Amino acid sequence: MSTDKPRRMWTPDLLSESPEKRQFHLEQRREQLRPVLEDMRRLAREVGVDLDEREELDGDLPFQAALRARRTAKPLKQVVADLERVIDHLIAYNARYTQAYEKLPKERAKKAADKQRLRELKAAGGQAQIEAPAEKAEPEEDAAPLFEHLKRRA
């Protein structure tokens, strides 16, 4: 028997409960991936160095050994890049969920309420009030204008 405490399984219901739970999920995944990512970075770096230090094979053309080493180590470097992108995708999911399922319904409800208010005003024979733009203050005169000589004189 294992003495580990049971791990919590994330479900769509849990992720949709609140932004705090989605943030907790993201932080939990970061903590889970951090040691794996660090290990893969170290391994990719060490394998790359090891392959670069190997001697050329008989019959190699110039730079062929270096190209072989780079091509051989490339999948490990791609693993590192993919692990880094996992967190980016989780962050994108959180942002999209917030926009599509939390903010969008509120914006649509506000628009619907505004439309309903306008319909009621029109039905009552009133006109919607248009807010006047704020008056702009006139710009202050410079104490020592640089281009005074270019202004037209009236």
C-alpha positions in Angstrom: 0.0 0.0 0.0 1.1 3.5 -0.8 1.3 6.1 1.9 0.8 9.0 -0.6 -2.3 11.0 -0.2 -4.7 10.6 -3.1 -4.2 13.0 -5.9 -7.1 15.3 -6.9 -8.4 14.7 -10.4 -9.3 17.8 -12.2 -12.6 17.8 -14.0 -14.3 20.3 -16.3 -16.7 21.1 -13.5 -13.9 21.9 -11.1 -12.1 24.2 -13.6 -15.3 26.1 -14.4 -16.2 26.8 -10.7 -14.1 29.9 -10.3 -11.0 31.8 -11.6 -9.2 31.0 -8.4 -9.5 27.2 -9.1 -8.2 27.7 -12.6 -5.3 29.7 -11.3 -4.6 27.0 -8.7 -4.7 24.4 -11.4 -2.2 26.4 -13.5 0.1 26.8 -10.5 -0.2 23.1 -9.7 0.8 22.2 -13.2 3.7 24.6 -13.2 5.0 22.9 -10.0 4.6 19.5 -11.5 6.4 20.4 -14.8 9.2 22.4 -13.3 11.4 19.4 -12.2 10.7 17.6 -15.5 11.6 20.7 -17.5 14.8 21.3 -15.6 15.8 17.7 -16.0 15.1 17.7 -19.8 17.0 21.0 -20.2 20.0 19.6 -18.3 19.8 16.3 -20.3 19.5 18.1 -23.7 22.5 20.4 -22.8 24.7 17.4 -21.7 23.8 15.2 -24.7 24.5 18.1 -27.1 27.9 18.7 -25.5 28.7 15.0 -25.5 27.8 14.6 -29.2 29.7 17.7 -30.2 32.9 16.3 -28.5 32.8 13.0 -30.4 35.3 12.4 -33.1 34.5 12.5 -36.8 33.8 9.2 -38.4 35.9 8.0 -41.3 34.7 9.4 -44.6 32.9 12.5 -43.0 32.8 15.6 -45.0 33.7 18.9 -43.4 31.1 19.9 -40.7 29.3 16.6 -41.2 30.0 15.5 -37.6 28.6 18.8 -36.2 25.5 18.4 -38.3 25.0 14.8 -37.2 25.3 15.9 -33.6 22.9 18.7 -34.0 20.3 16.5 -35.8 20.6 13.8 -33.2 20.1 16.2 -30.2 17.3 18.1 -31.9 14.4 15.9 -30.5 15.6 16.5 -27.0 15.6 20.3 -27.6 12.1 20.0 -29.0 10.9 18.2 -25.9 12.2 21.1 -23.8 10.4 23.6 -26.1 7.2 21.6 -26.0 7.2 21.4 -22.2 7.7 25.2 -22.1 4.7 25.6 -24.4 2.4 23.5 -22.2 2.3 26.3 -19.6 1.7 28.9 -22.4 -1.3 26.8 -23.6 -2.7 26.5 -20.1 -2.5 30.3 -19.6 -4.2 30.8 -23.0 -7.0 28.4 -21.9 -7.5 30.4 -18.7 -7.7 33.7 -20.6 -10.1 32.4 -23.2 -12.3 30.7 -20.6 -12.5 34.0 -18.7 -13.4 36.0 -21.8 -15.8 33.5 -23.4 -17.7 32.3 -20.3 -17.4 35.0 -17.7 -17.0 38.3 -19.4 -19.0 37.8 -22.6 -22.3 36.9 -20.9 -22.0 40.0 -18.7 -21.3 42.2 -21.8 -24.2 40.7 -23.7 -26.6 41.1 -20.7 -25.6 44.8 -20.5 -26.2 45.3 -24.2 -29.6 43.6 -24.0 -30.5 45.8 -21.0 -29.4 49.0 -23.0 -31.5 47.9 -26.0 -34.5 47.2 -23.8 -34.1 50.6 -22.2 -34.0 52.3 -25.7 -37.1 50.3 -26.8 -39.0 51.5 -23.7 -38.0 55.1 -24.3 -39.1 54.9 -27.9 -42.4 53.3 -26.9 -43.0 56.1 -24.4 -42.3 58.7 -27.1 -39.1 59.9 -25.5 -35.8 60.3 -27.1 -32.6 58.8 -25.9 -30.3 61.3 -24.3 -27.0 61.8 -26.0 -24.2 62.7 -23.8 -22.4 65.9 -25.0 -18.6 65.5 -25.3 -16.6 67.3 -22.6 -15.4 70.7 -23.6 -11.8 70.9 -24.4 -9.8 73.5 -22.5 -7.9 75.9 -24.7 -4.1 75.2 -24.8 -2.0 77.5 -22.7 0.4 79.9 -24.5 4.0 79.0 -24.2 6.1 81.4 -22.1 8.9 81.2 -24.6 7.5 79.8 -27.9 10.2 78.4 -30.1 8.3 78.9 -33.4 6.7 82.3 -32.8 8.4 83.7 -35.9 6.6 81.1 -38.1 3.1 82.1 -37.0 1.1 84.3 -39.4 0.5 87.8 -38.2 -3.0 89.0 -38.4 
